[in-house]
Amino acid sequence: MSGLTQVELTPGVEFIPEVGILPIFDPYYGFIHSLDISPDGRVLVTSSGFDRIMEFDLVGGQKVREWIAVEHGYQSPVGDEEYWRRVEEYKGKSLGLPPGLRAAFPNSAIYIDENTILATLFHPGQLVRIDLNTGK
């Protein structure tokens, strides 16, 4: 590990003091499929269990932006009201919503540039380009 010291915080979560990387938790992490790190220190995380793609500041841990499928034209089979009720019910659980309730089921996302990502969506079978500023 090239001389880096790892300090155990809780089981499975590590902090590397020399680099300043903090564990990043979000209650909407569920069934995480991929991450991509930008050159300027942001991390893109796909949370398939909650139909989200989230961007965090890697050093500070703050959420910078997020894309939520149901806010951009994708619909859950149970309808909007029931979908949001179930999101709150499953929030904080590692797998997120049951697959049949998910609207898009994002599998992966990578940066194309500072504001644009390329993502795969399992349920509609799509490869989409998303502007993180507008969500379109």
N, CA, C and O atoms as a GROMACS GRO file, in nm:
protein
  544
    1MET      N    1   0.082  -0.121   0.000
    1MET     CA    2   0.000   0.000   0.000
    1MET      C    3   0.086   0.126   0.000
    1MET      O    4   0.038   0.228   0.049
    2SER      N    5   0.200   0.126  -0.048
    2SER     CA    6   0.286   0.243  -0.065
    2SER      C    7   0.293   0.334   0.056
    2SER      O    8   0.293   0.456   0.040
    3GLY      N    9   0.299   0.279   0.177
    3GLY     CA   10   0.322   0.359   0.296
    3GLY      C   11   0.201   0.430   0.354
    3GLY      O   12   0.216   0.503   0.451
    4LEU      N   13   0.082   0.412   0.299
    4LEU     CA   14  -0.036   0.476   0.355
    4LEU      C   15  -0.081   0.402   0.480
    4LEU      O   16  -0.078   0.279   0.486
    5THR      N   17  -0.124   0.479   0.580
    5THR     CA   18  -0.175   0.420   0.702
    5THR      C   19  -0.326   0.415   0.696
    5THR      O   20  -0.390   0.516   0.670
    6GLN      N   21  -0.383   0.298   0.719
    6GLN     CA   22  -0.528   0.285   0.722
    6GLN      C   23  -0.572   0.270   0.866
    6GLN      O   24  -0.514   0.193   0.942
    7VAL      N   25  -0.675   0.345   0.903
    7VAL     CA   26  -0.728   0.341   1.039
    7VAL      C   27  -0.869   0.287   1.032
    7VAL      O   28  -0.954   0.342   0.962
    8GLU      N   29  -0.897   0.178   1.105
    8GLU     CA   30  -1.030   0.119   1.104
    8GLU      C   31  -1.125   0.205   1.186
    8GLU      O   32  -1.100   0.229   1.304
    9LEU      N   33  -1.234   0.252   1.124
    9LEU     CA   34  -1.335   0.331   1.194
    9LEU      C   35  -1.449   0.242   1.240
    9LEU      O   36  -1.479   0.235   1.359
   10THR      N   37  -1.510   0.176   1.148
   10THR     CA   38  -1.615   0.077   1.175
   10THR      C   39  -1.590  -0.037   1.078
   10THR      O   40  -1.521  -0.018   0.978
   11PRO      N   41  -1.646  -0.153   1.105
   11PRO     CA   42  -1.621  -0.264   1.014
   11PRO      C   43  -1.653  -0.227   0.870
   11PRO      O   44  -1.765  -0.184   0.840
   12GLY      N   45  -1.557  -0.244   0.781
   12GLY     CA   46  -1.577  -0.220   0.639
   12GLY      C   47  -1.557  -0.076   0.594
   12GLY      O   48  -1.565  -0.050   0.474
   13VAL      N   49  -1.532   0.018   0.685
   13VAL     CA   50  -1.513   0.158   0.648
   13VAL      C   51  -1.374   0.201   0.689
   13VAL      O   52  -1.338   0.187   0.806
   14GLU      N   53  -1.296   0.253   0.595
   14GLU     CA   54  -1.159   0.292   0.625
   14GLU      C   55  -1.135   0.438   0.592
   14GLU      O   56  -1.193   0.492   0.498
   15PHE      N   57  -1.049   0.504   0.669
   15PHE     CA   58  -1.010   0.643   0.648
   15PHE      C   59  -0.860   0.644   0.624
   15PHE      O   60  -0.784   0.584   0.700
   16ILE      N   61  -0.817   0.711   0.518
   16ILE     CA   62  -0.674   0.719   0.487
   16ILE      C   63  -0.630   0.862   0.516
   16ILE      O   64  -0.653   0.951   0.433
   17PRO      N   65  -0.568   0.888   0.633
   17PRO     CA   66  -0.535   1.025   0.674
   17PRO      C   67  -0.449   1.102   0.577
   17PRO      O   68  -0.473   1.221   0.556
   18GLU      N   69  -0.348   1.038   0.516
   18GLU     CA   70  -0.257   1.110   0.428
   18GLU      C   71  -0.326   1.164   0.303
   18GLU      O   72  -0.284   1.266   0.248
   19VAL      N   73  -0.431   1.098   0.260
   19VAL     CA   74  -0.504   1.140   0.141
   19VAL      C   75  -0.623   1.225   0.179
   19VAL      O   76  -0.669   1.308   0.100
   20GLY      N   77  -0.674   1.208   0.299
   20GLY     CA   78  -0.787   1.285   0.346
   20GLY      C   79  -0.921   1.235   0.294
   20GLY      O   80  -1.015   1.312   0.283
   21ILE      N   81  -0.930   1.106   0.264
   21ILE     CA   82  -1.055   1.051   0.215
   21ILE      C   83  -1.142   1.009   0.334
   21ILE      O   84  -1.098   0.934   0.421
   22LEU      N   85  -1.264   1.060   0.335
   22LEU     CA   86  -1.359   1.027   0.440
   22LEU      C   87  -1.459   0.924   0.390
   22LEU      O   88  -1.490   0.921   0.271
   23PRO      N   89  -1.510   0.840   0.480
   23PRO     CA   90  -1.620   0.754   0.436
   23PRO      C   91  -1.740   0.842   0.402
   23PRO      O   92  -1.770   0.937   0.474
   24ILE      N   93  -1.807   0.812   0.294
   24ILE     CA   94  -1.922   0.890   0.251
   24ILE      C   95  -2.045   0.801   0.261
   24ILE      O   96  -2.053   0.698   0.196
   25PHE      N   97  -2.140   0.842   0.343
   25PHE     CA   98  -2.264   0.767   0.358
   25PHE      C   99  -2.380   0.852   0.310
   25PHE      O  100  -2.381   0.973   0.329
   26ASP      N  101  -2.476   0.789   0.250
   26ASP     CA  102  -2.599   0.856   0.211
   26ASP      C  103  -2.714   0.759   0.234
   26ASP      O  104  -2.702   0.641   0.198
   27PRO      N  105  -2.825   0.803   0.293
   27PRO     CA  106  -2.936   0.711   0.319
   27PRO      C  107  -2.999   0.656   0.191
   27PRO      O  108  -3.078   0.561   0.197
   28TYR      N  109  -2.965   0.714   0.076
   28TYR     CA  110  -3.018   0.664  -0.050
   28TYR      C  111  -2.918   0.577  -0.125
   28TYR      O  112  -2.934   0.553  -0.245
   29TYR      N  113  -2.815   0.528  -0.055
   29TYR     CA  114  -2.730   0.424  -0.112
   29TYR      C  115  -2.813   0.295  -0.106
   29TYR      O  116  -2.863   0.259   0.000
   30GLY      N  117  -2.827   0.229  -0.216
   30GLY     CA  118  -2.897   0.102  -0.219
   30GLY      C  119  -2.858   0.027  -0.344
   30GLY      O  120  -2.877   0.075  -0.455
   31PHE      N  121  -2.803  -0.090  -0.326
   31PHE     CA  122  -2.765  -0.175  -0.438
   31PHE      C  123  -2.672  -0.098  -0.532
   31PHE      O  124  -2.697  -0.088  -0.652
   32ILE      N  125  -2.564  -0.046  -0.475
   32ILE     CA  126  -2.469   0.036  -0.551
   32ILE      C  127  -2.400  -0.050  -0.657
   32ILE      O  128  -2.353  -0.159  -0.628
   33HIS      N  129  -2.396   0.003  -0.781
   33HIS     CA  130  -2.339  -0.073  -0.891
   33HIS      C  131  -2.207  -0.019  -0.941
   33HIS      O  132  -2.120  -0.098  -0.979
   34SER      N  133  -2.188   0.111  -0.943
   34SER     CA  134  -2.062   0.161  -0.999
   34SER      C  135  -2.024   0.294  -0.936
   34SER      O  136  -2.105   0.361  -0.871
   35LEU      N  137  -1.899   0.330  -0.959
   35LEU     CA  138  -1.853   0.464  -0.923
   35LEU      C  139  -1.747   0.505  -1.023
   35LEU      O  140  -1.680   0.422  -1.084
   36ASP      N  141  -1.736   0.636  -1.039
   36ASP     CA  142  -1.634   0.693  -1.127
   36ASP      C  143  -1.579   0.816  -1.057
   36ASP      O  144  -1.655   0.892  -0.997
   37ILE      N  145  -1.449   0.836  -1.064
   37ILE     CA  146  -1.386   0.949  -0.996
   37ILE      C  147  -1.338   1.049  -1.101
   37ILE      O  148  -1.270   1.013  -1.197
   38SER      N  149  -1.375   1.176  -1.080
   38SER     CA  150  -1.334   1.282  -1.173
   38SER      C  151  -1.193   1.329  -1.138
   38SER      O  152  -1.147   1.308  -1.026
   39PRO      N  153  -1.124   1.392  -1.234
   39PRO     CA  154  -0.989   1.444  -1.206
   39PRO      C  155  -0.986   1.549  -1.096
   39PRO      O  156  -0.882   1.568  -1.032
   40ASP      N  157  -1.098   1.620  -1.074
   40ASP     CA  158  -1.098   1.726  -0.972
   40ASP      C  159  -1.154   1.682  -0.837
   40ASP      O  160  -1.185   1.767  -0.753
   41GLY      N  161  -1.167   1.552  -0.813
   41GLY     CA  162  -1.201   1.504  -0.680
   41GLY      C  163  -1.348   1.488  -0.649
   41GLY      O  164  -1.390   1.504  -0.535
   42ARG      N  165  -1.428   1.455  -0.751
   42ARG     CA  166  -1.568   1.422  -0.727
   42ARG      C  167  -1.586   1.274  -0.759
   42ARG      O  168  -1.512   1.217  -0.840
   43VAL      N  169  -1.684   1.213  -0.695
   43VAL     CA  170  -1.711   1.072  -0.721
   43VAL      C  171  -1.858   1.057  -0.761
   43VAL      O  172  -1.947   1.115  -0.699
   44LEU      N  173  -1.880   0.979  -0.865
   44LEU     CA  174  -2.013   0.953  -0.919
   44LEU      C  175  -2.053   0.813  -0.876
   44LEU      O  176  -1.980   0.717  -0.903
   45VAL      N  177  -2.166   0.800  -0.809
   45VAL     CA  178  -2.212   0.672  -0.755
   45VAL      C  179  -2.349   0.638  -0.811
   45VAL      O  180  -2.440   0.721  -0.806
   46THR      N  181  -2.366   0.517  -0.864
   46THR     CA  182  -2.499   0.475  -0.906
   46THR      C  183  -2.562   0.397  -0.792
   46THR      O  184  -2.506   0.298  -0.744
   47SER      N  185  -2.678   0.442  -0.751
   47SER     CA  186  -2.756   0.376  -0.647
   47SER      C  187  -2.878   0.314  -0.714
   47SER      O  188  -2.985   0.375  -0.720
   48SER      N  189  -2.859   0.194  -0.766
   48SER     CA  190  -2.965   0.127  -0.841
   48SER      C  191  -3.090   0.106  -0.758
   48SER      O  192  -3.202   0.112  -0.810
   49GLY      N  193  -3.073   0.080  -0.630
   49GLY     CA  194  -3.185   0.053  -0.542
   49GLY      C  195  -3.278   0.171  -0.520
   49GLY      O  196  -3.391   0.152  -0.477
   50PHE      N  197  -3.231   0.291  -0.547
   50PHE     CA  198  -3.314   0.410  -0.532
   50PHE      C  199  -3.322   0.492  -0.660
   50PHE      O  200  -3.355   0.610  -0.656
   51ASP      N  201  -3.290   0.430  -0.775
   51ASP     CA  202  -3.303   0.497  -0.905
   51ASP      C  203  -3.228   0.629  -0.910
   51ASP      O  204  -3.278   0.726  -0.967
   52ARG      N  205  -3.108   0.635  -0.851
   52ARG     CA  206  -3.033   0.760  -0.842
   52ARG      C  207  -2.891   0.744  -0.892
   52ARG      O  208  -2.830   0.638  -0.884
   53ILE      N  209  -2.841   0.855  -0.942
   53ILE     CA  210  -2.698   0.870  -0.968
   53ILE      C  211  -2.657   0.993  -0.889
   53ILE      O  212  -2.709   1.102  -0.911
   54MET      N  213  -2.563   0.975  -0.797
   54MET     CA  214  -2.526   1.082  -0.705
   54MET      C  215  -2.379   1.119  -0.724
   54MET      O  216  -2.295   1.035  -0.753
   55GLU      N  217  -2.352   1.248  -0.706
   55GLU     CA  218  -2.216   1.299  -0.716
   55GLU      C  219  -2.177   1.359  -0.581
   55GLU      O  220  -2.251   1.439  -0.523
   56PHE      N  221  -2.060   1.319  -0.532
   56PHE     CA  222  -2.011   1.368  -0.403
   56PHE      C  223  -1.873   1.430  -0.420
   56PHE      O  224  -1.796   1.392  -0.508
   57ASP      N  225  -1.843   1.526  -0.333
   57ASP     CA  226  -1.707   1.578  -0.320
   57ASP      C  227  -1.629   1.471  -0.245
   57ASP      O  228  -1.663   1.438  -0.132
   58LEU      N  229  -1.527   1.417  -0.306
   58LEU     CA  230  -1.455   1.303  -0.249
   58LEU      C  231  -1.385   1.335  -0.119
   58LEU      O  232  -1.378   1.250  -0.030
   59VAL      N  233  -1.334   1.455  -0.105
   59VAL     CA  234  -1.261   1.490   0.018
   59VAL      C  235  -1.356   1.530   0.130
   59VAL      O  236  -1.344   1.480   0.242
   60GLY      N  237  -1.450   1.619   0.102
   60GLY     CA  238  -1.541   1.667   0.207
   60GLY      C  239  -1.660   1.578   0.232
   60GLY      O  240  -1.720   1.583   0.340
   61GLY      N  241  -1.695   1.496   0.134
   61GLY     CA  242  -1.805   1.403   0.151
   61GLY      C  243  -1.944   1.459   0.123
   61GLY      O  244  -2.042   1.387   0.136
   62GLN      N  245  -1.955   1.588   0.085
   62GLN     CA  246  -2.086   1.647   0.060
   62GLN      C  247  -2.141   1.604  -0.074
   62GLN      O  248  -2.068   1.588  -0.172
   63LYS      N  249  -2.274   1.584  -0.077
   63LYS     CA  250  -2.340   1.555  -0.204
   63LYS      C  251  -2.342   1.684  -0.285
   63LYS      O  252  -2.384   1.789  -0.236
   64VAL      N  253  -2.296   1.675  -0.409
   64VAL     CA  254  -2.288   1.791  -0.497
   64VAL      C  255  -2.412   1.800  -0.585
   64VAL      O  256  -2.476   1.905  -0.592
   65ARG      N  257  -2.445   1.690  -0.651
   65ARG     CA  258  -2.561   1.684  -0.739
   65ARG      C  259  -2.615   1.542  -0.740
   65ARG      O  260  -2.545   1.447  -0.704
   66GLU      N  261  -2.742   1.529  -0.782
   66GLU     CA  262  -2.796   1.395  -0.800
   66GLU      C  263  -2.901   1.396  -0.911
   66GLU      O  264  -2.966   1.496  -0.937
   67TRP      N  265  -2.913   1.281  -0.975
   67TRP     CA  266  -3.013   1.259  -1.078
   67TRP      C  267  -3.103   1.148  -1.028
   67TRP      O  268  -3.056   1.040  -0.993
   68ILE      N  269  -3.234   1.174  -1.024
   68ILE     CA  270  -3.331   1.076  -0.978
   68ILE      C  271  -3.423   1.044  -1.096
   68ILE      O  272  -3.487   1.133  -1.151
   69ALA      N  273  -3.429   0.918  -1.133
   69ALA     CA  274  -3.500   0.877  -1.254
   69ALA      C  275  -3.644   0.926  -1.260
   69ALA      O  276  -3.688   0.975  -1.363
   70VAL      N  277  -3.718   0.913  -1.150
   70VAL     CA  278  -3.861   0.951  -1.153
   70VAL      C  279  -3.881   1.101  -1.167
   70VAL      O  280  -3.992   1.145  -1.198
   71GLU      N  281  -3.779   1.180  -1.145
   71GLU     CA  282  -3.789   1.324  -1.165
   71GLU      C  283  -3.756   1.363  -1.309
   71GLU      O  284  -3.760   1.481  -1.345
   72HIS      N  285  -3.723   1.263  -1.391
   72HIS     CA  286  -3.683   1.291  -1.530
   72HIS      C  287  -3.753   1.200  -1.630
   72HIS      O  288  -3.693   1.156  -1.728
   73GLY      N  289  -3.881   1.173  -1.603
   73GLY     CA  290  -3.964   1.104  -1.701
   73GLY      C  291  -3.976   0.953  -1.688
   73GLY      O  292  -4.056   0.892  -1.759
   74TYR      N  293  -3.900   0.892  -1.600
   74TYR     CA  294  -3.911   0.747  -1.581
   74TYR      C  295  -4.014   0.720  -1.472
   74TYR      O  296  -4.016   0.788  -1.369
   75GLN      N  297  -4.101   0.622  -1.494
   75GLN     CA  298  -4.210   0.597  -1.400
   75GLN      C  299  -4.201   0.458  -1.340
   75GLN      O  300  -4.171   0.360  -1.408
   76SER      N  301  -4.227   0.452  -1.210
   76SER     CA  302  -4.234   0.324  -1.141
   76SER      C  303  -4.367   0.258  -1.175
   76SER      O  304  -4.467   0.327  -1.196
   77PRO      N  305  -4.370   0.125  -1.180
   77PRO     CA  306  -4.496   0.056  -1.208
   77PRO      C  307  -4.605   0.081  -1.103
   77PRO      O  308  -4.723   0.058  -1.129
   78VAL      N  309  -4.566   0.128  -0.984
   78VAL     CA  310  -4.665   0.150  -0.878
   78VAL      C  311  -4.717   0.293  -0.873
   78VAL      O  312  -4.800   0.324  -0.788
   79GLY      N  313  -4.671   0.380  -0.961
   79GLY     CA  314  -4.715   0.520  -0.962
   79GLY      C  315  -4.634   0.606  -0.866
   79GLY      O  316  -4.568   0.555  -0.776
   80ASP      N  317  -4.642   0.736  -0.888
   80ASP     CA  318  -4.558   0.831  -0.813
   80ASP      C  319  -4.582   0.830  -0.662
   80ASP      O  320  -4.486   0.821  -0.585
   81GLU      N  321  -4.706   0.838  -0.619
   81GLU     CA  322  -4.734   0.848  -0.476
   81GLU      C  323  -4.684   0.725  -0.400
   81GLU      O  324  -4.619   0.738  -0.296
   82GLU      N  325  -4.715   0.608  -0.452
   82GLU     CA  326  -4.670   0.484  -0.388
   82GLU      C  327  -4.518   0.470  -0.396
   82GLU      O  328  -4.455   0.422  -0.302
   83TYR      N  329  -4.459   0.512  -0.507
   83TYR     CA  330  -4.314   0.505  -0.523
   83TYR      C  331  -4.244   0.585  -0.412
   83TYR      O  332  -4.155   0.533  -0.345
   84TRP      N  333  -4.285   0.712  -0.394
   84TRP     CA  334  -4.220   0.796  -0.293
   84TRP      C  335  -4.245   0.747  -0.152
   84TRP      O  336  -4.159   0.761  -0.064
   85ARG      N  337  -4.364   0.688  -0.128
   85ARG     CA  338  -4.391   0.630   0.004
   85ARG      C  339  -4.295   0.514   0.030
   85ARG      O  340  -4.241   0.502   0.140
   86ARG      N  341  -4.274   0.431  -0.069
   86ARG     CA  342  -4.186   0.316  -0.054
   86ARG      C  343  -4.040   0.358  -0.043
   86ARG      O  344  -3.962   0.295   0.029
   87VAL      N  345  -4.001   0.465  -0.114
   87VAL     CA  346  -3.864   0.517  -0.101
   87VAL      C  347  -3.837   0.552   0.045
   87VAL      O  348  -3.732   0.516   0.098
   88GLU      N  349  -3.929   0.621   0.108
   88GLU     CA  350  -3.910   0.657   0.250
   88GLU      C  351  -3.907   0.533   0.339
   88GLU      O  352  -3.832   0.528   0.436
   89GLU      N  353  -3.988   0.434   0.307
   89GLU     CA  354  -3.992   0.310   0.384
   89GLU      C  355  -3.859   0.234   0.376
   89GLU      O  356  -3.814   0.177   0.476
   90TYR      N  357  -3.796   0.233   0.258
   90TYR     CA  358  -3.673   0.157   0.237
   90TYR      C  359  -3.546   0.239   0.255
   90TYR      O  360  -3.436   0.184   0.250
   91LYS      N  361  -3.558   0.370   0.275
   91LYS     CA  362  -3.441   0.457   0.290
   91LYS      C  363  -3.350   0.403   0.401
   91LYS      O  364  -3.397   0.366   0.508
   92GLY      N  365  -3.220   0.401   0.373
   92GLY     CA  366  -3.123   0.353   0.472
   92GLY      C  367  -3.100   0.204   0.468
   92GLY      O  368  -3.015   0.153   0.541
   93LYS      N  369  -3.173   0.132   0.386
   93LYS     CA  370  -3.155  -0.013   0.373
   93LYS      C  371  -3.065  -0.041   0.254
   93LYS      O  372  -3.081   0.019   0.148
   94SER      N  373  -2.971  -0.132   0.271
   94SER     CA  374  -2.863  -0.149   0.174
   94SER      C  375  -2.906  -0.192   0.034
   94SER      O  376  -2.833  -0.166  -0.062
   95LEU      N  377  -3.019  -0.256   0.018
   95LEU     CA  378  -3.061  -0.298  -0.115
   95LEU      C  379  -3.157  -0.199  -0.180
   95LEU      O  380  -3.181  -0.208  -0.300
   96GLY      N  381  -3.211  -0.106  -0.104
   96GLY     CA  382  -3.305  -0.011  -0.161
   96GLY      C  383  -3.439  -0.075  -0.190
   96GLY      O  384  -3.479  -0.172  -0.125
   97LEU      N  385  -3.508  -0.020  -0.288
   97LEU     CA  386  -3.641  -0.069  -0.326
   97LEU      C  387  -3.633  -0.207  -0.390
   97LEU      O  388  -3.531  -0.241  -0.451
   98PRO      N  389  -3.738  -0.287  -0.376
   98PRO     CA  390  -3.742  -0.413  -0.451
   98PRO      C  391  -3.735  -0.381  -0.601
   98PRO      O  392  -3.791  -0.281  -0.645
   99PRO      N  393  -3.668  -0.464  -0.681
   99PRO     CA  394  -3.648  -0.435  -0.823
   99PRO      C  395  -3.776  -0.402  -0.900
   99PRO      O  396  -3.773  -0.318  -0.989
  100GLY      N  397  -3.887  -0.464  -0.868
  100GLY     CA  398  -4.011  -0.440  -0.939
  100GLY      C  399  -4.071  -0.302  -0.916
  100GLY      O  400  -4.161  -0.262  -0.989
  101LEU      N  401  -4.022  -0.230  -0.816
  101LEU     CA  402  -4.072  -0.095  -0.788
  101LEU      C  403  -3.987   0.014  -0.853
  101LEU      O  404  -4.029   0.129  -0.862
  102ARG      N  405  -3.869  -0.023  -0.896
  102ARG     CA  406  -3.775   0.076  -0.951
  102ARG      C  407  -3.819   0.124  -1.089
  102ARG      O  408  -3.874   0.048  -1.169
  103ALA      N  409  -3.793   0.252  -1.115
  103ALA     CA  410  -3.834   0.311  -1.241
  103ALA      C  411  -3.732   0.287  -1.353
  103ALA      O  412  -3.771   0.256  -1.466
  104ALA      N  413  -3.604   0.300  -1.324
  104ALA     CA  414  -3.503   0.291  -1.429
  104ALA      C  415  -3.392   0.191  -1.398
  104ALA      O  416  -3.338   0.130  -1.490
  105PHE      N  417  -3.358   0.172  -1.271
  105PHE     CA  418  -3.253   0.078  -1.229
  105PHE      C  419  -3.121   0.112  -1.296
  105PHE      O  420  -3.071   0.032  -1.376
  106PRO      N  421  -3.060   0.231  -1.265
  106PRO     CA  422  -2.931   0.265  -1.325
  106PRO      C  423  -2.822   0.164  -1.284
  106PRO      O  424  -2.807   0.133  -1.166
  107ASN      N  425  -2.749   0.115  -1.382
  107ASN     CA  426  -2.644   0.017  -1.355
  107ASN      C  427  -2.506   0.078  -1.348
  107ASN      O  428  -2.423   0.036  -1.266
  108SER      N  429  -2.479   0.177  -1.432
  108SER     CA  430  -2.345   0.236  -1.434
  108SER      C  431  -2.353   0.379  -1.482
  108SER      O  432  -2.447   0.419  -1.551
  109ALA      N  433  -2.252   0.456  -1.444
  109ALA     CA  434  -2.242   0.595  -1.490
  109ALA      C  435  -2.095   0.635  -1.488
  109ALA      O  436  -2.020   0.602  -1.396
  110ILE      N  437  -2.055   0.707  -1.592
  110ILE     CA  438  -1.918   0.757  -1.601
  110ILE      C  439  -1.921   0.902  -1.646
  110ILE      O  440  -2.014   0.945  -1.715
  111TYR      N  441  -1.819   0.976  -1.608
  111TYR     CA  442  -1.806   1.114  -1.652
  111TYR      C  443  -1.764   1.118  -1.799
  111TYR      O  444  -1.676   1.044  -1.842
  112ILE      N  445  -1.829   1.207  -1.875
  112ILE     CA  446  -1.783   1.240  -2.010
  112ILE      C  447  -1.702   1.369  -2.000
  112ILE      O  448  -1.595   1.382  -2.061
  113ASP      N  449  -1.755   1.464  -1.923
  113ASP     CA  450  -1.684   1.588  -1.892
  113ASP      C  451  -1.734   1.635  -1.756
  113ASP      O  452  -1.802   1.561  -1.686
  114GLU      N  453  -1.701   1.755  -1.718
  114GLU     CA  454  -1.732   1.807  -1.585
  114GLU      C  455  -1.880   1.803  -1.549
  114GLU      O  456  -1.915   1.784  -1.433
  115ASN      N  457  -1.968   1.821  -1.646
  115ASN     CA  458  -2.111   1.828  -1.620
  115ASN      C  459  -2.194   1.721  -1.688
  115ASN      O  460  -2.316   1.717  -1.669
  116THR      N  461  -2.132   1.634  -1.765
  116THR     CA  462  -2.206   1.536  -1.843
  116THR      C  463  -2.161   1.395  -1.809
  116THR      O  464  -2.042   1.367  -1.794
  117ILE      N  465  -2.261   1.305  -1.797
  117ILE     CA  466  -2.230   1.165  -1.769
  117ILE      C  467  -2.297   1.077  -1.874
  117ILE      O  468  -2.391   1.118  -1.942
  118LEU      N  469  -2.247   0.957  -1.885
  118LEU     CA  470  -2.306   0.854  -1.967
  118LEU      C  471  -2.350   0.744  -1.871
  118LEU      O  472  -2.271   0.700  -1.787
  119ALA      N  473  -2.477   0.701  -1.881
  119ALA     CA  474  -2.530   0.603  -1.787
  119ALA      C  475  -2.606   0.493  -1.858
  119ALA      O  476  -2.665   0.515  -1.964
  120THR      N  477  -2.606   0.374  -1.799
  120THR     CA  478  -2.688   0.265  -1.848
  120THR      C  479  -2.806   0.248  -1.752
  120THR      O  480  -2.789   0.252  -1.630
  121LEU      N  481  -2.925   0.229  -1.809
  121LEU     CA  482  -3.047   0.210  -1.731
  121LEU      C  483  -3.104   0.073  -1.767
  121LEU      O  484  -3.140   0.047  -1.882
  122PHE      N  485  -3.112  -0.014  -1.668
  122PHE     CA  486  -3.149  -0.154  -1.691
  122PHE      C  487  -3.294  -0.170  -1.735
  122PHE      O  488  -3.320  -0.233  -1.838
  123HIS      N  489  -3.390  -0.116  -1.658
  123HIS     CA  490  -3.531  -0.141  -1.690
  123HIS      C  491  -3.571  -0.095  -1.830
  123HIS      O  492  -3.633  -0.173  -1.902
  124PRO      N  493  -3.539   0.027  -1.872
  124PRO     CA  494  -3.577   0.065  -2.009
  124PRO      C  495  -3.478   0.017  -2.115
  124PRO      O  496  -3.503   0.032  -2.235
  125GLY      N  497  -3.366  -0.042  -2.073
  125GLY     CA  498  -3.266  -0.089  -2.169
  125GLY      C  499  -3.205   0.025  -2.248
  125GLY      O  500  -3.202   0.021  -2.372
  126GLN      N  501  -3.155   0.128  -2.178
  126GLN     CA  502  -3.106   0.247  -2.245
  126GLN      C  503  -2.964   0.283  -2.203
  126GLN      O  504  -2.921   0.257  -2.090
  127LEU      N  505  -2.894   0.343  -2.296
  127LEU     CA  506  -2.768   0.412  -2.271
  127LEU      C  507  -2.801   0.559  -2.289
  127LEU      O  508  -2.841   0.600  -2.398
  128VAL      N  509  -2.786   0.639  -2.184
  128VAL     CA  510  -2.830   0.779  -2.189
  128VAL      C  511  -2.717   0.873  -2.153
  128VAL      O  512  -2.628   0.841  -2.074
  129ARG      N  513  -2.724   0.990  -2.214
  129ARG     CA  514  -2.633   1.100  -2.181
  129ARG      C  515  -2.711   1.196  -2.092
  129ARG      O  516  -2.822   1.236  -2.128
  130ILE      N  517  -2.654   1.232  -1.976
  130ILE     CA  518  -2.724   1.317  -1.879
  130ILE      C  519  -2.639   1.438  -1.846
  130ILE      O  520  -2.522   1.425  -1.811
  131ASP      N  521  -2.699   1.554  -1.856
  131ASP     CA  522  -2.636   1.678  -1.809
  131ASP      C  523  -2.668   1.689  -1.660
  131ASP      O  524  -2.786   1.701  -1.624
  132LEU      N  525  -2.569   1.686  -1.575
  132LEU     CA  526  -2.593   1.688  -1.430
  132LEU      C  527  -2.650   1.820  -1.380
  132LEU      O  528  -2.707   1.826  -1.271
  133ASN      N  529  -2.634   1.926  -1.457
  133ASN     CA  530  -2.691   2.055  -1.416
  133ASN      C  531  -2.840   2.063  -1.442
  133ASN      O  532  -2.914   2.124  -1.365
  134THR      N  533  -2.886   2.002  -1.551
  134THR     CA  534  -3.027   2.010  -1.588
  134THR      C  535  -3.101   1.878  -1.567
  134THR      O  536  -3.224   1.877  -1.558
  135GLY      N  537  -3.029   1.768  -1.561
  135GLY     CA  538  -3.091   1.637  -1.549
  135GLY      C  539  -3.140   1.580  -1.681
  135GLY      O  540  -3.193   1.469  -1.685
  136LYS      N  541  -3.122   1.653  -1.789
  136LYS     CA  542  -3.170   1.608  -1.920
  136LYS      C  543  -3.059   1.544  -2.001
  136LYS      O  544  -3.082   1.501  -2.114
   0.00000   0.00000   0.00000
